[in-house]
């Protein structure tokens, strides 16, 4: 008989994690002890829970649940994230993974958290479970000299563990104005404690307005003078901070071979003198490769009426019409119908007759609501269906210029 309960035996969870995630390299006694201690410490955080799946008192699976606030079009809503989903190797293909995700969704809904998130080990697997893709991230790789110089910008400062609260305050100032961002606990700024990470920041009137976190990396065969700079965090709340940090990266041109920079900004290439990727490939005819892109974070709305309440202050364009959403959820074996009144783009629930019916799965509905994709693209690809055409153009305009979410939280 399956039973879910909070994990008490972190030694067993460590062994399970090591088998399910060989890439964790939990292949020595010391590595396992470090991981077990880390999980025990994390379990003390109020926002983190370790849940085990048991059969006959044996742990056959488990996962970690994270609570956070998400900025939903400038309104903070409670959400849950799930990570380290694990099913022990002898127990795979027995429906345990599906049971874990259902449990996670049911708990989130019971706790009035209308949105859940995860980073997939395989996007198609979680798409079938109703999780929709977020926007792509772009990684650029270029020589520092390709960045613009801002000689009049102010110098940046080295940041360390003593700056943790100030760095966190800077992050949350950025997050307060960024759709899709998550609140962060103090432990999520542990990079300031780590020897192999470096952080610099820009201060204005004694307040941090931006920071970069990075590592130096070498490639196979490199001597000690060859280094690449890999950025992991780049947060700014002002133009001065942004330009000062860009200038800091520019002046590393005599020491750094290349910079690897991840961003959700699809226009970042316009900033570079030569936007060509370091590998100098042509990807199609005379189109130069500028970045690599990929999808990561996936979203799932688990309570549509509660999610709608978070949109009370948001406007999807300027159209006025009534839309019936016919939403299928195959994982939970449910079909949902809601009519939303859009008044100059502002949505609310209504019982009046709809102007247009839209049939859509919960995964694609979640991506649409988050602003990751347009309704036009969903219909074009057959992922959403409409029969009426009289009000179709209005419906398309509601979602043609959505703000894309941006999240730098990892779990």
N, C-alpha and C positions, 0 to 999 in steps of 0.2 A: 504493500500500500504506500502510495506517495504521500510525503508530508514535507511541508516547507516550515522551516523555523530558523531563527537567527543563529548564526554560527558561534559556538563557544570554543570548539577545538580548532585552533588555527594551524596546528601542525598538520592535521588532515587536509585542511584547505590548501596549505602550501604544497603538499604532495600532489593533490588533485590539479592545482594550477601548473605545476611543473610538467605533468604528463600531457595536459591539454595545450599548453603553450611552451613548447620546447625552446622557442626563441627567447624566453625569459632567462635561459641559462641557469636554471636552478639545479645544477648538476654537481654540486659539492655541498658538504655539510655546512660550511660557512655561508654559502649563498642562500641556502634554505633557512638558516637561522636569521639572516638579515631580513629576508622577505617576511618570515613569520613575525618578527618584531615590528616590522613596518606595518603589517596588516593589523596587528594588535593595537598599535598606536593610532592608526587611522580609525579603528573601531570606536575610539573614545570621542571622535568628532560627532557632534549632534546631527550633522547633515549627511553622515555616511552610515550605511547599514550593510552588513555582510549576511546574505541569506543562503542557506543550504537546502538542497533537495535530498531527502533521505528515503531509503527503502530498507526496511528491516533494520533500522538504526545505523545503516551504512550510508555515508555521504556519497551520492552518485552524481551530484551536480551542484552548482552554486553560482552566485553572481553578487555584484556589489551595486548598491543603489545609492544614488547621490541626489540630494535635494538642493535646489537653487532657485533663484528668481531670474526670470527671463524678461528682458525688455521687449515687449510686444508693441511695436509702433508707439513708443514712449509711455506705455503703461506696463508696470511691473506685475508679472503673474507668477504664481508658484508652479514649478515644473519639476520633473524627475528625470534623471539620467541613469542609464544602466551600463555597466562595464564588466569586463572579465567574466563574461558568460561562459561557463565551462560545464561540459558533460563528460564524465569519465569514459575512457576509451572503450572498456568492455560494455558500456551501457548506451552507446550511440545507436541511432536509428530506432529508438524505442519511444519517441515522442516526448522525450524529456526537455529538449530545447524549446519546443512549442509550448509545453506546460510552463516553463520558466517565463517566457514572454507573456503568456496569458496572465500569469500570477502578477507580474510586474505591472501590466496594464490595469488589471482589476484593483490592485492596491492604490495605484495613482488616482484612479477615478474615485475610489472610496475616500481618499484623503483630499478630494477636491483639487486635484492638480490636472488641469485640462490638457496639458501638453507633456509628452515624453520625448526623450532624445537618446540617440545612441550613435556610436561609431561602429560601422559594420565590418566584420571580418570578410563578408561577402555581400555586396549590396543586393544582389538578386534574391538571396535568402530572406533578407529582412523586408524587401519590397513585397514578397508574398505574404508577409505578416502585417502588412499595412503601413510600413514606414516609407515615407516619401523622401526623395533626395533634396538636399539643400543646394545652394549654389556652388559652383566649382571654385577651387582655390588655384592660384597661379604661382608657380615658382620661377623666378627669374635668376639667371646666372650670368654675371657680367663683370668686367674689370672695374674697379672703383673709379677710374678716370672717366667712365661714361656717365657718372652722376654729375649734376651741375654743382658748381662751387658757389657758396654764398659767403664771400670773404667778410662781409659786415656782420655776419651772424655771431652770436656769443658762444664762448667755449662751453663744452659740456663737462660734467663732473663724473668721477668714478663713483658707482653706487655699491654698497655692501649691506650686510645683514642689519646694520643699525638704521638703514633707510627703509626697512620693510613696510612700516605703517604708512610712510609718505608715498611709497611706490604704489601701495594698495589704494590709497586715496586718489592718486592720479588715474589709476586704472578705472576706478568706479566713476570718476568724473567723465571719463571717456564713455563708459558703459551706459551712463545715464542718458546719453544722447545717441546711442547706437542700437538700432533694431536688431534683435537676435542675440545680443550679448548676454552673458550670464554673470550673476554675482559671483565673487570669489572669496573663499575663506583665506585666512592668513597662511595656512599651510601651502596654498597654491603659489606662494611666492618664495618657495624653498630654494629657487635657483640662486637667490642671494646668499645662500649658505654653502653652495657647492663650489669646489675648487676649480672644476673644469668649465664653469660658466663665467662669463664676464657681463657686466651691466654698466651702462653709462646713461646719464640723464641730463635734462635741461631744466634749470631752475629760473624762475622769474619771481622777484620779490619774495624769495625764500620758499617758494612753492614749486614742487616738481610738476612740470607741464608736459613731460614726455620722457620716454626711456626706450632704450634698445637692449635686448638680451641676445648674446651670441656665444658661439663656441668657435675655436680654431680647429680646423680639420686638415689632415694630410692624406694624400693618396698613396697607394702602394708604390714604393720606389722613391718617394720624395726625400730630399735631404732636409735638414732642420731649418733652412731658409725659405722653403716653399710651404705656404700656408693658404688655406681658403677660409673665409669668414662666413659661417652659417648662422643666419639670424633666426631666432625662435620667437621673439616678441618685438613688436614695433608699435608702440602706443603713443599717440600725441593728442593734445587737447588745444593746441594753438598753432598758428602758422609759424611763429617764431621758433617754437619747439621743433616742428617738422623740418624747417630749413636748417636749423642748427645741427640736428642729428644727421640729416642728409650730407651736410658739409663735413661732419666728423667721418662719415664713411668715405667721402671723396678723398680726404687727405690721407687715407690708408693706402693710396695707390703705389707708394714706394715699398710697401711691406707685404701686401696681400695680393695673391694671384687672381682671386675671383671672390665675388660676394654672391651668396645664395640667399635670396630674399623671397619669402612667401607673402602673398597678399591677395585680398579679395577684389582689389582695385584693377579692373580689366583695362584701365587707361594708363597704368603705370609705365608702360613702354614709351609713352610720349615724353616722359621725363628724361629718358636716356639719350645721350648724344647719338649712340648707335645702339638701337634696341635689339640687335642680333644676339641670340643665345651664344654662349661660349663655344658650343660645338659647331657653330657656323653651318648648320644644315639648312637645305631648302626642303620645305615640307610639301609644297605643291607648286609645280611650275616655278615661277620666280617669286614665291612667297618665302620669306626668311623666317625660320623658327625664332621666336622671341621668348617663349616660356614653355613650361610643361604645366599641364593642368590635370586636376583630378577631383573626384567627389569624395566627401567624407561624411560629415554629420548628416544624420537622417532624422526626420520629424514624424510624429504621429499624434494627431488630435484624438484624445480618448473620451472627451465629453464636449460635444459640439455646442449645446446651449450654454454651458459655462464658458467655453472659449469665446462665444459671441459676446458675452458680457465684457470681455477684455478689449473688445473692439469698439466700445461705445464712443470713444473719443477719436476714433480713426475714420478717415474718409477714403474710400476707394474711388478716386476720380470725382466726377461731377454729375454722373448719370442718376436718374430717378426711375426705378422700375422694380418689379417684384420678381424674385428668382426662386424657383423651387429646386432645392438640392435633393436628388435621389442618390444617397450614398450607400454603397455596398461595402460590407466589412466581412470578408470571408473567414478571417481568423476567429472572430467572435460569433460567426454565423448570424449576423444581424443586417437588416436593411433599415436605413433611417431616411425620413422625409422631413424637410424643414422648408418653410417659405420665409425668405428674408426680404424685408422691405429696404431697398436702398434709396435714401433720400439725399440727393446731391452727394451720392457716394457713401453716406453713413448708413451702416447696416443695423437692422433691428428685426426681431421676430414678429411675424404677423400671421393671422389666420385667413387673410384675404386670398382670393384667387391669384395665382401667379401669372405673370406675363410670359414667362419662358421656363421650361423644364430642362434641367441639366442632370444627366446621369454620369456618375463618376465614382471611382473607388476611393476608399479612405486615404490611401497612400498619396494619390495624385491630388486629392482635395487638400491634404495637409501641405503639400509642396506649394499649391496655389495660394492658400491662405498665408503662408509664410513669405510669399513674394519671390519664391525661387524660380517660378515659371509662369508664363502667361496663359490665359485661358485659350487664346488663339492657337498656341503651340500644342496644347493638350487636345483640342478638337482636331487639329490638322493630323496629329499622330494617332487618332482614334482612341485616345485615353479618356476623353470626355465626349458625350454624345448629346446632341440636341435635335429636336424634330422641328420646332418652330424656327422661322427665319426672320419674322417681322421685327423682333426685338434683339436679334443676335448681335448686330453691330453695337448696340448699347451695352450689352453684356460684355462684349470683348473689350470695350473701352474702359470698363470698370477695372480691369486687371492688366492693362497694357503698359503701365508705367509704375509697377509696384516697387517698393524699396526692398532690396535683397537683404537677407539677414547676414550678420557678420559675427561669428563666434570664435573666440580664442581660448575656450575652456576645453580641457581634454580629460576624459574619464573612461 
